[in-house]
Amino acid sequence: MATQFLEMPDQNGYFGEYGGQVIPPELKAIMDEINDSYDKVRQTEEFQAQLQGLYTDYVGRPSPIYFAKRLTELQGGARIFLKREDLNHTGAHKINHCLGEALLAKHMGKTKVLAETGAGQHGVALATACALVGIECEIHMGEIDIKKEHPNVTKMKILGCKLVPVTRGTKTLKDAVDSAFEEYVKDPINFFYAIGSVVGPHPFPRMVRDFQTIVGTEAREQFQGKEGRLPDYAMACVGGGSNAIGLFTAFLGDEEVQLIGVEPAGKGLDTADHAATLTLGSKGALHGFECYNLQDEEGQPLPVYSIASGLDYPGVGPQHCYLKDIERVQYKTIDDKECLDAFMKLSRLEGIIPALESAHAVAYAMKLAQELSADKAILINLSGRGDKDADFVAEYLSL
Ligand SMILES: *Cc1c(COP(=O)(O)O)cnc(C)c1O
């Protein structure tokens, strides 16, 4: 059953009715070439050995699984375990796919890797991977975000990437996407657009997923080694969905393991300020692929919001849309307040400051644990650390 899921998407990049390539024919040819190169390159021992070597010696994999004893005791009920992606070099799961993408670009003989970034997390992970692999990197970022995310901007500069400030429109992520894309289409034969999650046109949802499956593959084996069985629940936060699919893939064939994706309810599902795409969205096309969308009546993406900037995206990875429809994964929501509560509890009970994104999964696990008996186990993908959020939270809570 697990292999059946791994064989997805189909040749045209569809997971059921989601995914595909909703792009002009010229770009479709380029995407197909990336898909073919990826298929060839990833089979080679050289590529496998290179990527595995970097995961081990550079990222610090395998990341441990940690039993959160004090958090479990506070909640009462099911035991809570954390897959510690926060301990990776650069502090989150994103390095797993950025290394894969940078290596692939290098193997394909591309001259420049391009991307947009919002809060700067994807930008820093990609700039890191490009510095390591030795390929030029150009990141487009809205001027407002540049002012807000100073530490990440500084890191990108130190890492040697070219940072392009975007001054048009809202001067935030949406315009940064447009700006980076315009640069990309100037020379898509020599440039490589590195997408930051399991979104965008085929083959990106598949490629980024494949690079992230290391998380679940390790976690499944580690959990079995520790506990002699599988967890009852595995859960992760969902923005575009890369850390979640990375954890879920290894468990898809294990029917006894319930999978839960956690979306941001922001200021409430009854307000406009959330990004609960799978919970409240409808089907449509966005950024070159079909998925659930938060869109207006004309099909334009709605402004979305979350206290965790890595989760505020109006679409979601096509495989998640499919897994929702066939009911293999359940998607739930956590609001800003619950997220902040989990952020503080994990910090003060375990000495682990989580990313605000990851704190959404922690918050849902805390709620669920209370309803379950002590013989049950919940495994959370702790996708990143909260250094980037510490100042914001301290100010927000007047600490
Ligand atoms: C970017 C980010 C996310 C959201 O991205 P996904 O593709 O949904 O995983 C989650 N957690 C952290 C720490 C991030 O940096």
The ligand as an ORCA input file, in Angstrom:
! r2SCAN-3c Opt
* xyz 0 1
  C       8.370     26.853      6.063
  C       8.064     26.154      7.313
  C       6.888     25.402      7.489
  C       5.798     25.343      6.475
  O       6.117     24.698      5.282
  P       5.566     23.258      4.905
  O       5.931     23.136      3.463
  O       4.093     23.211      5.141
  O       6.271     22.278      5.753
  C       6.714     24.704      8.680
  N       7.618     24.754      9.662
  C       8.767     25.477      9.546
  C       9.718     25.495     10.684
  C       9.027     26.199      8.375
  O      10.157     26.916      8.279
*
